[in-house]
Amino acid sequence: MHRNIVEFRLTPDDLSAIRFGISPGHELAHAVRVLGRPQYHPLQWGWLRQARHHVPARAFELIRLLVGPDGYLPDFLTSTPGWDLGPAEEVDRLRETALEPMRVDLHKRVARTTGDEQRLLRALAEDLARTREAVADAWQQVWDAVMAPYWPQLERLLRADIGTRSRRTTTHGLGAMVDTLHEAVTWGSNAVHVRLRLHGEVLDCAGSGLVLAPSVMAPRCAVVTEPPAQPTLFYPALGISERWADAPADTARALTELLGTGRATVLLALCAPLSTSEVAAAGGLAASTASHHLTRLAAARLVDSRREGARVVHVRTPLGEALVGG
């Protein structure tokens, strides 16, 4: 096996325990990296133009010191991704994180740095309780300033990606879904292979399963493999455009000019799964008109449909979410 490939080996129990999750902490950490090196993240320039004027300097510098510019990301900064994990739960967990694993993570960052950066990290590791409180406070300040205003758009993109992957698993099978996660991810022999730039290992998931987590802010795949953390694969979400953070009013105007009033109205109405009649009611349209627009939007891969019990509902695809943005 290539030395820079992580192989998640899966047992039958693992296959049934593969699930999706969302990680606000992972998004924040990579947002800090984007702010630190914007030239490497063109898909975030729309967000950067708005967020960079609100960065709390001292809090940002502390989180930036911890996450570094690239590569290793301290595990204590993020929870295992979950379906219902929100920013409030993430920062609460950070305030209660165990000190000894935090010490280990900090010393991993120390080993990867030199000079003043290394000195500052050593100082953080000397008073862990105080550092934990300072990091949690800084996390909250940075989140409130540069992430909270955009979290609804960002979360919808993440959930749209998960919806698409889940439907693909249902219709084409787990292996086919995994093969489409990212060009660096492949499926083979009951294992998920992830090609990375600097790291490789074989991990037997041993019945613990595997968490798959899309990311808007991260440009590449990343993995969590070290116990006691849940084996996790982060991958770039579908449908990310440079304008994902645009204000809703600007987006509505642009969509109307692009798609026409009727189809823009239908696409904007799908902020939740809706039946054809519900789309018609939300948009003030006849049911036949709404159905026609939904058909055309589905042909353009902006809308997808699924059965929920006795009814069929329509949802935006990741491409549709990216187009709507807000």
N, C-alpha and C positions, 0 to 999 in steps of 0.2 A: 504494500500500500504506500502511496505517496506520503512523504513525511509531513506534509501540510494539509492532511485530510483528517477530520474528526469523524469517526465512525460510531454512530449510536446503534448498538446491537439490540434488537428487540425480540423478546420472547412472545409467545401467544398472549400472555397476560399484558405485556406492554402494548401490543397492537390494539387491544381493546381499551387501553388507558391513554391513548394519544388524545390530546385535547388542545383547544386554542385558548389563548389568554391575552390580556392587555396589560401593559406595564407603564403607568405614568412615570415611575422613576427612571426607566430606560429612556423614555422620550425626553425627560428633563436633562439627563446626563448628556445625551447627544445634542440637544439644543444648545447646551453650554459649549460643546465642541464646535458647533456650527458658528456660534457667535465669536468664538476665538479664532476660527480660520474660515471666514466666509468664502474665500476664493475657491475653496474645494467643494462648495455645496450650492451649485447654481439653482437647484430645484427649491431651495429655501430662500431665495433672494426676495421674493414677495413678502414672506414673513419677516425676514431680516429688516427690510425697509421700514416696517412698522414697529417691530419689537426693540430694535437696537437703541432707540431713544429713551427707553424706560428701564434699562438694566440697572439694578442696585449694585454699585461698584464693589463694595466690600464683600457683600454676600456672594456675588458672582465670582470674585477672585478666590474665595475659599472653595467653592464647588469646582471651579476650574482647576485648582491645585490638586484636588482629589481625583478628578476624572482623567486629567492629562489630555494631550492633544489627540491621541489615537491609541489603539491597542487595548491593553488590559484595563478593565473597568472594575473597581472594587465591588464585590458582591453585596456588601452591607448597604449600598446605596439603593438597591432595588429589591423588591419582594418577588417571589415567584409570581409570574403573570397569572391573572385570574379574570373570569368573566365579569365579576362585580367589583373588581378592585379599582377604586377611585383615588384621586390625589389626597383626600383627607385620610383614608385608610393607609396610604403609603407613608405619609409623614408621621402618622401615629405609630406605625411599626418601626420607623426609623428612630423615634424617640425611645423605643424600648429594646432596640437591638442589643444582642449580647456583646459584651466588651471584648472578650477574648478573640472571637472571629474578626472583630473590627481591628484589633491589634495586628492580626495576621495579614489582613488586607492592606493596612497602612504600610507595613514593612515590605509587602510586595511592591508598593509604589515607591518606597524608599530605594529598593534595589534597582528600580528602573529610572532613577533620576540622579542628578549631580548638583553640586553648587548650592545656591540659596534655596532652590526648590527642595532639594533633599534635606537641608537643614530645617526648613519649615515643616516638612512631613514628619521628621523625627520629633520635633517639638509637639506636634499633634498627638503622636503615639505615647508621649510621656504622661499625659493627663486625659485618659480616655473618656471619663465621665463628662468632663468639661467640653471635650471635643465633640462628643455625641450631641450634647445640647446645642453647641454652636453650629454644628452641621445641620441639624434639624431646623433651627431658626433660619439659617441661610437658605436651605432648600425651600422653605415656605416663602421667603421673600422673593427669591428668583421665580418660583412658580407663579406667585400672584402677579408679578410684574410682566413676565414675558410668555407665560403659558396659559394661565387661566382665561384670558380673553379669547384664546383660539382653541381651547380644549373642545368645545362642542363640535367645531368643524373637524378637528383632528380625530376625535373619537368616532365620528361618523365614518370617516375614511377607514379607520381600523376595523370597525364592525362590518363595513361593506366588504372589505377584503375577506374577513372570516366567513361571511355569508357565502361569498363566491367559492371559497375553498371547500366549505362544507357541502355545498351542492355538487361540486365536482367529485368529491369523495363518494357521494351517494350515486351519482350517475356513471362514473368511470372507475371507481375503486381508489383505495388508499395510495397505492404505488403511483398511479397516474397523477393524482393530486400532488404528491410530494415532488414528482419530477417537474412540476410547473411552479414550484415555490420561488425558485431563483436559478439562474444559470450555474451557480456554485453548489446547488443541492441536487443530489440524485438518489434514486431508490434502487436497492438491489439486495437479494438474498436476506430478506427480513432485516434490513439495516438502512438507516438514513446516513448518507455520506455528505459531508459539508467541506468544501474546499476553502481553506483559509490562507492568509498570506504568511503567517508567522508561527502557526501552531498546528500540531497533529497529535491525535491519540485515539485509542480504541476504548470505548466506554460501554460496558455491559449494563443496560438499564435495569436488568434484574427484577423485573416486575413493577418498577416504579413508574413506568410510562415515560412519555415525552411530551413536553409543552411546546407548542408552536405559537410564536408571538409575532405578529406583523409590526412594523415600525414605519412611521412617517419620517422621523428625523435621521435615522441611521441609513447611510448610503450603502452599507454592505451587510453581509450576514455576520452574526456573532453567536457564540455558544456559551452556556454555563454547564460545566461538567463536574465541578468539585463538590463532594458531599459536605454538608447535609442538604445542599440546594437541590431542587428538582432538576433533572436534565432538561435543558431548555435550548431551543433554537430560535433566535431572532432573525427575521428576514425582512427586506424592504417591501412595504405594502404596494399593492397594485394602484394604478390610477393617480399617482402623485404628479401634479403639475406645479409650475412656478407660482400659480395664482391660487393655490389651495386656501390661503388665508385671507382672500379678498373679502371685503365687507358684503353682506347679503344684498344690500340695495344696489351696489355696483354690479354684482353678479346677475341679479334679476334683469337689469337693463341690458346687459351684454347678452344674456341668454335670449331675451326677446328679439334682439336684433339678429341673432344667429339662427334661431330655430323657428321664429314666429311666435305670436302671442299664445296660441293654443298649446303647442308642444312645450313651450317654456312653462306655462301654467301647470301642466300635468307633471313635468319633471320636478318643479319646485314643490308641488303638493305632496310628493312622495317622501316626506321627512320621516315616515314610518310605513310599514307594510300596509297597503290599502287594497281593497277590492276595486273592481272597475266602477261600481256604483258609488263607492266612497270617494274615489278620485273625482268622479263627475260632480259630486256634491261639494267637495272641497274647492274645486275650480270653477263652480258655477256653470258647468257644461252639461249638455245632453249626454246620456249614457253611451249612445252610439258614437258621438264625437270623441268622448274620452277613450272609448275602445279603439277607434281609428288612430288616435295619437299614440296610444300605448303600443299598438302594433308597429308603427313607424319608429318609435323610440327603441323598441326591442330589436328591430332590424339593424339599428345603428349601434347596438350593444350598450345602450345607455340605461336600459331597464331590463329586468329579468322577472320571471314569475315563478311562484312555488305554491304548492297546495298546503293549506293549513286546515286540517279537518275536512269539513264539507265545502270549504270555499277556496278559491284561488286568489292569492294576493300578489301584488306587484311591488318590487323593490328597485331602488337604484343599484346599478352595478358600481364597482369601484370607479370605472370611467365616468359614470353618471355623477357619482359623488364628487369626483375631481372637477367636473364641469360646473357643478353647482357651487362647490367650494364652501359656501356658508350655509 
